[in-house]
């Protein structure tokens, strides 16, 4: 991973402390994927997955796991989109830019269709 030392307090992306290293986002991600689209009729209290929406984020970067709705989706869709510990989720619509790091839960979770999951490398 290529890192460049910032010698100035300001550069084209804004203020960066001198002791920080600047890296490209693509250099710290393994993959990205939008959540799946599905009908509202798929929401079901007896479903097999919880789907994190923009309204389930706080402005200070937390996920309100207890309010995330459950859906009944094809298991292949769940497997393809399941979140794992430390995945970064960013909302792309109404609350655009809200983000949080997913913490492992006992029940499977996926991002909604209006969120992007980034799997980060070490």
DSSP file (Angstrom, degrees, kcal/mol; ACC not computed):
  #  RESIDUE AA STRUCTURE BP1 BP2  ACC     N-H-->O    O-->H-N    N-H-->O    O-->H-N    TCO  KAPPA ALPHA  PHI   PSI    X-CA   Y-CA   Z-CA
    1    1 A X              0   0    0      0, 0.0     2,-0.4     0, 0.0    27,-0.0   0.000 360.0 360.0 360.0 125.4    0.0    0.0    0.0
    2    2 A X        -     0   0    0     22,-0.0     2,-0.4     2,-0.0    22,-0.4  -0.651 360.0-175.4 -81.2 127.5    1.5    3.3   -1.1
    3    3 A X        -     0   0    0     -2,-0.4     2,-0.5    20,-0.1    20,-0.2  -0.958   9.0-158.6-121.5 142.6    1.5    6.0    1.6
    4    4 A X  E     -A   22   0A   0     18,-1.5    18,-1.8    -2,-0.4     2,-0.3  -0.981  18.2-127.2-122.7 135.9    2.5    9.6    1.2
    5    5 A X  E     -A   21   0A   0     -2,-0.5     2,-0.6    16,-0.2    16,-0.2  -0.595  21.0-134.6 -77.8 133.6    3.5   11.8    4.0
    6    6 A X        +     0   0    0     14,-1.0    14,-0.1    12,-0.4    -1,-0.0  -0.798  24.0 178.4 -90.5 121.6    1.7   15.1    4.2
    7    7 A X        +     0   0    0     -2,-0.6     2,-0.3     3,-0.1    -1,-0.1   0.641  62.9  62.2 -97.2 -16.8    4.1   18.0    4.7
    8    8 A X  S    S-     0   0    0      1,-0.1     8,-0.2     9,-0.1     3,-0.0  -0.754  76.8-132.2-108.1 155.6    1.5   20.8    4.6
    9    9 A X  S    S+     0   0    0     -2,-0.3     7,-2.3     1,-0.1     2,-0.4   0.794  94.6  40.9 -73.6 -28.2   -1.5   21.4    6.9
   10   10 A X  E     +B   15   0B   0      5,-0.2     2,-0.2     2,-0.0     5,-0.2  -0.940  63.7 158.8-122.6 142.6   -3.8   21.9    3.9
   11   11 A X  E >   -B   14   0B   0      3,-1.6     3,-1.9    -2,-0.4    -5,-0.0  -0.795  61.0 -68.7-142.8-169.2   -4.0   20.1    0.6
   12   12 A X  T 3  S+     0   0    0      1,-0.3     3,-0.1    -2,-0.2    -2,-0.0   0.681 131.2  47.7 -64.4 -17.0   -6.6   19.6   -2.2
   13   13 A X  T 3  S-     0   0    0      1,-0.4    -1,-0.3     3,-0.0     2,-0.3   0.428 119.0-103.1-101.5   1.8   -8.9   17.5    0.1
   14   14 A X  E <   -B   11   0B   0     -3,-1.9    -3,-1.6     2,-0.1    -1,-0.4  -0.758  68.3  -5.1 117.7-162.4   -8.7   19.9    3.1
   15   15 A X  E     +B   10   0B   0     -2,-0.3     2,-0.4    -5,-0.2    -5,-0.2  -0.533  57.0 173.9 -74.8 129.4   -6.9   20.0    6.4
   16   16 A X        -     0   0    0     -7,-2.3    -2,-0.1    -2,-0.3     6,-0.1  -0.988  35.3-114.0-134.9 125.1   -4.8   16.9    7.3
   17   17 A X    >   -     0   0    0     -2,-0.4     3,-1.9     1,-0.1   -11,-0.2  -0.263  27.4-119.9 -56.5 144.4   -2.6   16.8   10.4
   18   18 A X  T 3  S+     0   0    0      1,-0.3   -12,-0.4   -11,-0.1    -1,-0.1   0.796 110.0  56.0 -58.6 -31.5    1.1   16.6    9.5
   19   19 A X  T 3  S+     0   0    0    -14,-0.1    -1,-0.3     2,-0.1     2,-0.2   0.419  89.4  96.0 -87.3   4.4    1.6   13.3   11.3
   20   20 A X    <   -     0   0    0     -3,-1.9   -14,-1.0   -14,-0.1     2,-0.4  -0.620  68.5-134.8 -88.8 152.6   -1.2   11.5    9.3
   21   21 A X  E     -A    5   0A   0     -2,-0.2     2,-0.5   -16,-0.2   -16,-0.2  -0.884  14.4-137.6-103.5 139.9   -0.5    9.4    6.2
   22   22 A X  E     +A    4   0A   0    -18,-1.8   -18,-1.5    -2,-0.4     2,-0.3  -0.859  28.8 171.0 -99.1 125.9   -2.8    9.8    3.2
   23   23 A X        -     0   0    0     -2,-0.5     2,-0.2   -20,-0.2   -20,-0.1  -0.926  37.2-103.5-130.2 156.9   -3.9    6.6    1.4
   24   24 A X    >   -     0   0    0    -22,-0.4     3,-1.6    -2,-0.3     4,-0.4  -0.586  27.1-127.7 -77.6 141.6   -6.4    5.9   -1.3
   25   25 A X  G >  S+     0   0    0      1,-0.3     3,-1.8    -2,-0.2     4,-0.4   0.878 109.4  60.1 -56.7 -39.9   -9.7    4.4   -0.1
   26   26 A X  G 3  S+     0   0    0      1,-0.3     3,-0.4     2,-0.2    -1,-0.3   0.718  96.7  62.4 -63.1 -19.6   -9.3    1.5   -2.7
   27   27 A X  G <  S+     0   0    0     -3,-1.6    -1,-0.3     1,-0.2    -2,-0.2   0.620 107.0  42.3 -81.3 -12.0   -6.1    0.6   -1.0
   28   28 A X  S <  S+     0   0    0     -3,-1.8    93,-2.2    -4,-0.4     2,-0.4   0.319 102.3  81.1-114.2   6.5   -7.8   -0.2    2.3
   29   29 A X  E     -C  120   0C   0     -4,-0.4    91,-0.3    -3,-0.4     3,-0.1  -0.906  49.2-170.0-115.6 143.2  -10.9   -2.1    1.0
   30   30 A X  E    S-     0   0C   0     89,-3.8     2,-0.3    -2,-0.4    90,-0.2   0.794  74.6 -20.4 -91.5 -37.1  -11.2   -5.7   -0.2
   31   31 A X  E     -C  119   0C   0     88,-1.3    88,-2.5     2,-0.0    -1,-0.4  -0.978  53.2-149.6-162.6 167.4  -14.6   -5.3   -1.7
   32   32 A X  E     +C  118   0C   0     -2,-0.3     2,-0.3    86,-0.2    86,-0.2  -0.985  16.3 170.4-143.9 153.6  -17.8   -3.2   -1.9
   33   33 A X  E     -C  117   0C   0     84,-1.8    84,-3.1    -2,-0.3     2,-0.2  -0.934  28.9-124.7-164.0 140.4  -21.4   -4.0   -2.5
   34   34 A X  E     -C  116   0C   0     -2,-0.3    82,-0.2    82,-0.2    79,-0.2  -0.514  41.9-102.1 -76.6 153.0  -24.8   -2.4   -2.4
   35   35 A X        -     0   0    0     80,-1.7    77,-0.2    77,-1.1    -1,-0.1  -0.308  48.4 -91.1 -67.6 163.0  -27.5   -4.1   -0.3
   36   36 A X        -     0   0    0     75,-0.5     2,-0.4    41,-0.1    77,-0.3  -0.399  31.5-123.8 -78.6 153.6  -30.1   -6.1   -2.3
   37   37 A X        +     0   0    0     75,-0.1     2,-0.3    76,-0.1    -1,-0.1  -0.767  40.6 158.1 -91.1 140.6  -33.4   -4.7   -3.5
   38   38 A X        -     0   0    0     -2,-0.4    75,-0.1    35,-0.0     2,-0.1  -0.980  42.4 -85.6-157.2 162.7  -36.6   -6.5   -2.5
   39   39 A X    >   -     0   0    0     -2,-0.3     3,-2.1     1,-0.1     4,-0.2  -0.339  31.6-122.8 -70.5 148.2  -40.3   -5.8   -2.0
   40   40 A X  G >  S+     0   0    0      1,-0.3     3,-1.4     2,-0.2    -1,-0.1   0.726 110.3  72.4 -60.6 -21.7  -41.7   -4.3    1.1
   41   41 A X  G 3  S+     0   0    0      1,-0.2    -1,-0.3    30,-0.0    -2,-0.0   0.644  82.9  70.7 -68.3 -13.5  -43.8   -7.4    1.3
   42   42 A X  G <   +     0   0    0     -3,-2.1    30,-3.0    29,-0.1    -1,-0.2   0.656  69.9 106.3 -78.8 -15.6  -40.6   -9.3    2.3
   43   43 A X  B <   +F   71   0D   0     -3,-1.4     2,-0.3    28,-0.3    28,-0.3  -0.503  47.4 161.3 -65.7 130.4  -40.5   -7.6    5.7
   44   44 A X    >   -     0   0    0     26,-2.1     3,-2.1    -2,-0.2    -2,-0.0  -0.952  47.4-137.3-157.6 126.2  -41.6  -10.3    8.1
   45   45 A X  T 3  S+     0   0    0     -2,-0.3    26,-0.1     1,-0.3    -1,-0.1   0.733 111.0  50.4 -59.1 -21.7  -41.2  -10.6   11.9
   46   46 A X  T 3  S+     0   0    0     24,-0.1    -1,-0.3    -3,-0.0    25,-0.1   0.048  89.7 131.4-103.7  25.0  -40.3  -14.3   11.3
   47   47 A X    <   -     0   0    0     -3,-2.1    25,-0.3     2,-0.1     3,-0.1   0.016  62.7-125.1 -72.3-179.3  -37.7  -13.5    8.7
   48   48 A X  S    S+     0   0    0     23,-1.4     2,-0.3     1,-0.1    60,-0.3   0.329  84.3  35.2-111.1   3.5  -34.2  -14.8    8.3
   49   49 A X  E     -G   71   0D   0     22,-1.6    22,-3.1    58,-0.1     2,-0.4  -0.993  66.0-131.5-156.9 149.4  -32.2  -11.5    8.1
   50   50 A X  E     -Gh  70 109D   0     58,-2.3    60,-2.5    -2,-0.3     2,-0.6  -0.876  22.8-147.8-102.4 139.1  -32.3   -8.0    9.5
   51   51 A X  E     - h   0 110D   0     18,-2.3    18,-0.5    -2,-0.4     2,-0.4  -0.914   7.8-141.4-116.4 110.4  -31.9   -5.2    7.0
   52   52 A X  E     - h   0 111D   0     58,-2.7    60,-2.4    -2,-0.6     2,-0.2  -0.557  23.8-173.0 -76.4 121.5  -30.1   -2.0    8.1
   53   53 A X    >   -     0   0    0     -2,-0.4     3,-1.9    58,-0.2     4,-0.1  -0.586  40.9 -99.4-107.1 170.2  -31.6    1.2    6.6
   54   54 A X  G >  S+     0   0    0      1,-0.3     3,-1.3    -2,-0.2    37,-0.1   0.826 121.9  60.7 -58.0 -32.9  -30.5    4.8    6.8
   55   55 A X  G 3  S+     0   0    0      1,-0.3    -1,-0.3     9,-0.0    -3,-0.0   0.533  92.8  67.3 -74.0  -4.8  -33.0    5.4    9.6
   56   56 A X  G <  S+     0   0    0     -3,-1.9     8,-3.4     2,-0.1     2,-0.3   0.317  87.1  86.2 -96.3   6.8  -31.1    2.8   11.7
   57   57 A X  B <   -J   63   0E   0     -3,-1.3     2,-0.3     6,-0.2     6,-0.2  -0.807  67.6-142.0-105.9 148.0  -27.9    5.0   12.0
   58   58 A X    >   -     0   0    0      4,-2.5     3,-1.5    -2,-0.3     4,-0.2  -0.711  27.9-114.7 -98.1 161.0  -27.2    7.7   14.5
   59   59 A X  T 3  S+     0   0    0     -2,-0.3    40,-0.1     1,-0.3    -1,-0.1   0.682 114.3  60.6 -69.2 -16.4  -25.3   10.8   13.4
   60   60 A X  T 3  S-     0   0    0      2,-0.1    -1,-0.3    38,-0.0    40,-0.0   0.120 126.0 -92.4-100.2  22.4  -22.4    9.8   15.6
   61   61 A X  S <  S+     0   0    0     -3,-1.5    40,-0.6     1,-0.3     2,-0.3   0.806  80.9 127.5  83.5  32.5  -21.7    6.6   13.7
   62   62 A X        -     0   0    0     -4,-0.2    -4,-2.5    38,-0.1     2,-0.5  -0.867  51.4-132.5-117.9 155.5  -23.7    3.9   15.6
   63   63 A X  B     -J   57   0E   0     -2,-0.3     2,-1.6    -6,-0.2    -6,-0.2  -0.911  13.2-139.1-104.8 132.3  -26.2    1.4   14.3
   64   64 A X    >>  +     0   0    0     -8,-3.4     3,-2.0    -2,-0.5     4,-0.5  -0.607  28.6 176.8 -88.6  76.1  -29.5    1.1   16.3
   65   65 A X  G >4  +     0   0    0     -2,-1.6     3,-1.0     1,-0.3    -1,-0.2   0.797  69.8  63.5 -54.3 -35.0  -29.6   -2.7   16.1
   66   66 A X  G 34 S+     0   0    0      1,-0.2    -1,-0.3    -3,-0.2    -2,-0.1   0.670 105.9  44.1 -69.7 -15.6  -32.7   -3.1   18.2
   67   67 A X  G <4 S+     0   0    0     -3,-2.0     2,-0.3   -11,-0.1    -1,-0.2   0.452  80.9 118.5-106.7  -0.4  -34.9   -1.2   15.6
   68   68 A X    <<  -     0   0    0     -3,-1.0   -16,-0.1    -4,-0.5     2,-0.0  -0.491  65.2-123.8 -68.6 127.6  -33.6   -2.9   12.4
   69   69 A X        -     0   0    0    -18,-0.5   -18,-2.3    -2,-0.3     2,-0.4  -0.316  16.5-125.1 -75.1 157.1  -36.5   -4.7   10.7
   70   70 A X  E     - G   0  50D   0    -20,-0.2   -26,-2.1    39,-0.0     2,-0.3  -0.790  25.5-171.7-101.4 142.3  -36.5   -8.4    9.8
   71   71 A X  E     -FG  43  49D   0    -22,-3.1   -22,-1.6    -2,-0.4   -23,-1.4  -0.923  24.9-129.8-129.9 157.1  -37.2   -9.7    6.3
   72   72 A X        +     0   0    0    -30,-3.0     2,-0.3   -25,-0.3   -25,-0.1  -0.915  44.0 162.6-107.7 105.2  -37.7  -13.1    4.8
   73   73 A X        -     0   0    0     -2,-0.7   -25,-0.1     1,-0.1     5,-0.0  -0.826  48.5 -81.1-123.1 159.4  -35.3  -13.3    1.8
   74   74 A X    >>  -     0   0    0     -2,-0.3     4,-1.8     1,-0.1     3,-0.8  -0.346  42.8-125.8 -54.5 135.4  -33.9  -16.1   -0.3
   75   75 A X  H 3> S+     0   0    0      1,-0.3     4,-2.9     2,-0.2     5,-0.2   0.811 109.2  60.0 -60.4 -31.1  -31.0  -17.6    1.6
   76   76 A X  H 3> S+     0   0    0      2,-0.2     4,-2.2     1,-0.2    -1,-0.3   0.892 105.2  49.0 -63.8 -38.4  -28.6  -17.1   -1.3
   77   77 A X  H <> S+     0   0    0     -3,-0.8     4,-1.8     2,-0.2    -2,-0.2   0.919 112.1  48.7 -64.7 -44.3  -29.3  -13.3   -1.1
   78   78 A X  H  X S+     0   0    0     -4,-1.8     4,-1.4     1,-0.2    -2,-0.2   0.940 112.3  47.9 -60.4 -48.2  -28.6  -13.3    2.6
   79   79 A X  H  < S+     0   0    0     -4,-2.9    -1,-0.2     1,-0.2    -2,-0.2   0.883 111.7  50.5 -61.3 -39.7  -25.4  -15.3    2.1
   80   80 A X  H  < S+     0   0    0     -4,-2.2    -1,-0.2     1,-0.2    -2,-0.2   0.838 122.2  30.4 -67.9 -34.0  -24.2  -12.9   -0.6
   81   81 A X  H  < S+     0   0    0     -4,-1.8    30,-0.5    -3,-0.2    -1,-0.2   0.404  82.9 136.2-110.3   0.7  -24.9   -9.7    1.4
   82   82 A X  B  <  -I  110   0D   0     -4,-1.4     2,-0.3    -3,-0.2    28,-0.2  -0.184  49.6-129.0 -56.7 139.7  -24.3  -10.8    5.0
   83   83 A X        -     0   0    0     26,-2.7    26,-0.3    20,-0.1     2,-0.3  -0.631  21.4-162.3 -88.4 147.4  -22.3   -8.3    7.1
   84   84 A X    >   -     0   0    0     -2,-0.3     3,-2.1     1,-0.1    18,-0.2  -0.848  40.7 -62.5-123.6 165.1  -19.3   -9.4    9.1
   85   85 A X  T 3  S+     0   0    0     -2,-0.3    18,-0.2     1,-0.3    -1,-0.1  -0.139 119.9  12.1 -46.4 130.6  -17.5   -7.7   12.0
   86   86 A X  T 3  S+     0   0    0     16,-2.9    34,-0.3     1,-0.3    -1,-0.3   0.503  82.6 149.1  75.8   8.8  -15.9   -4.4   11.0
   87   87 A X    <   -     0   0    0     -3,-2.1    15,-3.2    15,-0.3     2,-0.5  -0.519  45.1-131.1 -65.1 141.1  -17.6   -4.0    7.7
   88   88 A X  E     -ED 101 118C   0     30,-2.7    30,-3.4    13,-0.2     2,-0.5  -0.845  21.4-163.9 -96.0 129.6  -18.1   -0.3    7.0
   89   89 A X  E     -ED 100 117C   0     11,-2.8    11,-1.8    -2,-0.5     2,-0.4  -0.963   5.5-173.5-117.7 130.2  -21.6    0.7    5.9
   90   90 A X  E     -ED  99 116C   0     26,-2.3    26,-2.7    -2,-0.5     9,-0.2  -0.988  21.6-130.5-126.1 129.1  -22.4    4.1    4.3
   91   91 A X  E     - D   0 115C   0      7,-2.9     6,-2.6    -2,-0.4    24,-0.3  -0.540  17.1-170.3 -76.0 139.1  -25.9    5.3    3.5
   92   92 A X        +     0   0    0     22,-2.7    23,-0.2     4,-0.2     4,-0.1   0.402  62.9  38.3-114.2   0.9  -26.3    6.6   -0.1
   93   93 A X  S >  S-     0   0    0     21,-0.6     3,-2.4     2,-0.0    -2,-0.1  -0.157 113.2  -1.2-125.2-139.1  -29.7    8.3    0.0
   94   94 A X  T 3  S+     0   0    0      1,-0.3     2,-0.1    -2,-0.1    -3,-0.0   0.640 140.2  31.5 -24.0 -56.5  -31.9   10.4    2.3
   95   95 A X  T >  S-     0   0    0      3,-0.1     3,-2.3     2,-0.0    -1,-0.3  -0.221  95.7-174.1 -98.4  42.5  -29.3   10.5    5.1
   96   96 A X  T <   +     0   0    0     -3,-2.4    -4,-0.2     1,-0.3     3,-0.1  -0.044  62.5  22.2 -46.7 128.6  -26.5   10.3    2.6
   97   97 A X  T 3  S+     0   0    0     -6,-2.6    -1,-0.3     1,-0.4    -5,-0.1   0.142  80.6 135.3 100.3 -18.7  -23.1    9.9    4.2
   98   98 A X    <   +     0   0    0     -3,-2.3    -7,-2.9    -8,-0.1    -1,-0.4  -0.400  34.1 176.8 -59.8 140.3  -24.2    8.5    7.5
   99   99 A X  E     +E   90   0C   0    -41,-0.2     2,-0.3    -9,-0.2    -9,-0.2  -0.966  18.0 174.1-146.7 160.4  -21.8    5.6    8.2
  100  100 A X  E     -E   89   0C   0    -11,-1.8   -11,-2.8    -2,-0.3     2,-0.5  -0.978  32.9-114.2-160.0 158.7  -21.0    3.1   10.9
  101  101 A X  E     -E   88   0C   0    -40,-0.6   -13,-0.2    -2,-0.3   -38,-0.2  -0.901  39.1-122.4-100.3 126.0  -18.8    0.1   11.5
  102  102 A X        -     0   0    0    -15,-3.2   -16,-2.9    -2,-0.5     2,-0.5  -0.455  19.7-154.1 -71.8 134.5  -20.8   -3.1   11.9
  103  103 A X        -     0   0    0    -18,-0.2   -18,-0.1    -2,-0.2   -20,-0.1  -0.939  34.4 -95.4-108.8 132.6  -20.3   -5.1   15.1
  104  104 A X        -     0   0    0     -2,-0.5     2,-0.3     1,-0.1   -20,-0.1  -0.090  45.0-167.6 -49.4 137.4  -21.1   -8.8   14.9
  105  105 A X        -     0   0    0      2,-0.2     4,-0.1     1,-0.1   -20,-0.1  -0.836  32.7-118.5-124.8 161.6  -24.6   -9.8   16.0
  106  106 A X  S    S+     0   0    0     -2,-0.3     2,-0.3     2,-0.1    -1,-0.1   0.766 101.1  56.4 -71.6 -25.5  -26.2  -13.2   16.8
  107  107 A X  S    S-     0   0    0      1,-0.0    -2,-0.2   -58,-0.0   -58,-0.1  -0.807 100.5 -97.5-106.6 146.9  -28.7  -12.8   14.0
  108  108 A X        -     0   0    0     -2,-0.3   -58,-2.3   -60,-0.3     2,-0.3  -0.381  41.3-168.9 -65.5 141.1  -27.7  -12.2   10.3
  109  109 A X  E     -h   50   0D   0    -26,-0.3   -26,-2.7   -60,-0.2     2,-0.3  -0.955   8.9-177.8-127.8 148.3  -27.7   -8.6    9.1
  110  110 A X  E     -hI  51  82D   0    -60,-2.5   -58,-2.7    -2,-0.3     2,-0.2  -0.942  32.0-106.2-134.6 159.3  -27.4   -7.1    5.6
  111  111 A X  E     -h   52   0D   0    -30,-0.5   -75,-0.5    -2,-0.3   -58,-0.2  -0.549  40.0-109.5 -79.4 155.2  -27.3   -3.5    4.4
  112  112 A X    >   -     0   0    0    -60,-2.4     3,-1.2    -2,-0.2   -77,-1.1  -0.175  37.0 -94.7 -71.9 175.7  -30.4   -2.1    2.7
  113  113 A X  T 3  S+     0   0    0    -77,-0.3   -76,-0.1     1,-0.3    -1,-0.1   0.689 124.1  58.7 -65.9 -18.0  -30.5   -1.4   -1.1
  114  114 A X  T 3  S+     0   0    0    -78,-0.1   -22,-2.7   -80,-0.1   -21,-0.6  -0.079  97.8  71.5-106.1  33.9  -29.6    2.3   -0.3
  115  115 A X  E <   - D   0  91C   0     -3,-1.2   -80,-1.7   -24,-0.3     2,-0.5  -0.986  69.0-138.1-143.0 151.7  -26.4    1.5    1.6
  116  116 A X  E     -CD  34  90C   0    -26,-2.7   -26,-2.3    -2,-0.3     2,-0.5  -0.936  11.1-148.6-113.3 134.1  -22.9    0.3    0.5
  117  117 A X  E     -CD  33  89C   0    -84,-3.1   -84,-1.8    -2,-0.5     2,-0.5  -0.889  10.9-166.3 -99.8 125.6  -21.0   -2.2    2.4
  118  118 A X  E     -CD  32  88C   0    -30,-3.4   -30,-2.7    -2,-0.5     2,-0.7  -0.962   9.4-151.7-111.1 125.2  -17.2   -1.9    2.3
  119  119 A X  E     -C   31   0C   0    -88,-2.5   -89,-3.8    -2,-0.5   -88,-1.3  -0.867  22.1-150.4 -94.4 120.8  -15.1   -4.8    3.5
  120  120 A X  E     -C   29   0C   0     -2,-0.7   -91,-0.3   -34,-0.3     2,-0.1  -0.586   4.0-133.2 -94.8 151.3  -11.9   -3.4    4.8
  121  121 A X              0   0    0    -93,-2.2    -1,-0.1    -2,-0.2   -91,-0.0  -0.351 360.0 360.0 -88.2 179.7   -8.5   -5.0    4.8
  122  122 A X              0   0    0     -2,-0.1    -1,-0.1   -93,-0.0   -94,-0.1   0.502 360.0 360.0 -71.2 360.0   -6.2   -5.0    7.9
